[in-house]
Amino acid sequence: MPFSKPKVANRFKCPSCGNDKDFFEITDDVITTTHYVQNPDGSFTIEDRSSQSMGDVKLFCGNCDEDLTLFHQRFSEMIF
């Protein structure tokens, strides 16, 4: 007997276009700190990277660019 994928009841969808896969965030006033090590050949490798948000975070649909910031709290809770 073939098995089908279970449906996820709490899957988030863009209310404008129905996209349920691609989303992006834009954060205002971010401080990004990146530490590098120089390799023997003169090139650089990232050793550590951190960022600190000082402003608002906005959520957008990756398909139609709809502003979904209203749903950002739920989105944040579902990042594992």
Sine and cosine of phi, psi and omega as CSV:
sin_phi,cos_phi,sin_psi,cos_psi,sin_omega,cos_omega
0.00,0.00,0.85,-0.53,0.00,-1.00
-0.95,0.31,0.58,-0.82,0.02,-1.00
-0.99,-0.17,0.64,-0.77,0.08,-1.00
-0.96,-0.28,0.40,-0.92,0.01,-1.00
-0.92,0.38,0.67,-0.74,0.05,-1.00
-0.94,0.33,0.55,-0.83,0.04,-1.00
-0.99,0.10,0.68,-0.74,0.01,-1.00
-1.00,-0.09,0.87,-0.49,-0.09,-1.00
-0.95,0.31,-0.48,0.88,-0.09,-1.00
-0.98,-0.19,0.37,0.93,0.00,-1.00
-0.92,0.39,0.77,-0.64,-0.04,-1.00
-0.99,0.13,0.68,-0.74,0.05,-1.00
-0.75,-0.66,0.57,-0.82,0.10,-1.00
-0.91,0.41,0.82,-0.58,0.00,-1.00
-0.93,0.38,-0.29,0.96,-0.02,-1.00
-1.00,0.05,-0.69,0.72,-0.11,-0.99
-0.85,-0.53,-0.15,0.99,0.01,-1.00
1.00,0.07,0.00,1.00,0.03,-1.00
-0.83,0.56,0.73,-0.68,0.04,-1.00
-0.76,-0.64,0.39,0.92,-0.07,-1.00
-0.80,-0.60,-0.74,0.67,-0.16,-0.99
-0.93,-0.37,0.82,-0.57,0.01,-1.00
-0.63,-0.77,0.39,-0.92,0.08,-1.00
-0.59,-0.81,0.41,-0.91,0.03,-1.00
-0.92,-0.38,0.52,-0.85,0.17,-0.99
-0.82,-0.57,0.79,-0.61,-0.02,-1.00
-0.89,-0.46,0.77,-0.63,0.04,-1.00
-1.00,0.10,0.52,-0.85,0.12,-0.99
0.79,0.61,0.93,0.36,-0.01,-1.00
-0.95,-0.31,0.69,-0.73,0.12,-0.99
-0.96,-0.28,0.87,-0.49,0.01,-1.00
-0.93,-0.38,0.78,-0.63,0.04,-1.00
-0.88,-0.47,0.81,-0.58,-0.01,-1.00
-0.82,-0.57,0.80,-0.60,0.04,-1.00
-0.97,-0.24,0.73,-0.68,-0.03,-1.00
-0.87,-0.49,0.42,-0.91,0.19,-0.98
-0.86,-0.51,0.65,-0.76,0.04,-1.00
-1.00,0.01,0.74,-0.67,0.00,-1.00
-0.99,0.11,0.33,-0.94,0.00,-1.00
-0.83,0.56,-0.47,0.88,-0.01,-1.00
-1.00,0.10,0.05,1.00,0.03,-1.00
1.00,-0.09,-0.20,0.98,0.04,-1.00
-0.98,0.20,0.18,-0.98,-0.03,-1.00
-0.86,-0.52,0.55,-0.84,0.06,-1.00
-0.82,-0.58,0.68,-0.73,0.04,-1.00
-0.95,0.32,0.80,-0.60,0.03,-1.00
-0.99,-0.12,-0.61,0.79,-0.03,-1.00
-0.37,-0.93,0.57,-0.82,0.04,-1.00
-0.65,-0.76,0.71,-0.70,0.06,-1.00
-0.63,-0.77,0.39,-0.92,0.05,-1.00
-0.62,-0.78,0.46,-0.89,0.00,-1.00
-0.74,-0.67,0.83,-0.56,0.00,-1.00
-1.00,0.03,0.80,-0.60,0.03,-1.00
-0.95,-0.32,-0.10,0.99,-0.09,-1.00
-0.76,-0.65,-0.28,-0.96,-0.02,-1.00
-0.96,0.29,0.52,-0.86,0.09,-1.00
-0.92,-0.40,0.77,-0.64,-0.02,-1.00
-0.88,-0.48,0.58,-0.82,0.00,-1.00
-0.93,-0.37,0.68,-0.73,-0.01,-1.00
-0.73,-0.69,0.47,-0.88,0.12,-0.99
-0.95,0.31,0.74,-0.68,0.02,-1.00
-0.98,0.22,-0.11,0.99,-0.01,-1.00
-0.98,-0.18,-0.79,0.62,-0.09,-1.00
-0.92,-0.39,0.02,1.00,0.02,-1.00
0.91,0.41,0.31,0.95,0.05,-1.00
-0.89,0.46,0.68,-0.74,0.04,-1.00
-0.96,0.27,0.91,-0.41,-0.03,-1.00
-0.92,-0.39,0.40,0.92,-0.06,-1.00
-0.82,0.57,-0.52,0.85,0.04,-1.00
-0.83,0.56,-0.47,0.88,-0.04,-1.00
-0.99,-0.17,0.12,0.99,-0.12,-0.99
-0.88,0.48,-0.61,0.79,0.00,-1.00
-0.86,0.51,-0.74,0.67,0.02,-1.00
-0.89,0.46,-0.68,0.73,0.04,-1.00
-0.84,0.54,-0.73,0.68,-0.01,-1.00
-0.88,0.48,-0.60,0.80,-0.01,-1.00
-0.94,0.34,-0.32,0.95,-0.04,-1.00
-0.98,-0.18,0.15,0.99,0.06,-1.00
-1.00,0.04,0.86,-0.51,-0.02,-1.00
-0.91,-0.43,0.00,0.00,0.00,0.00
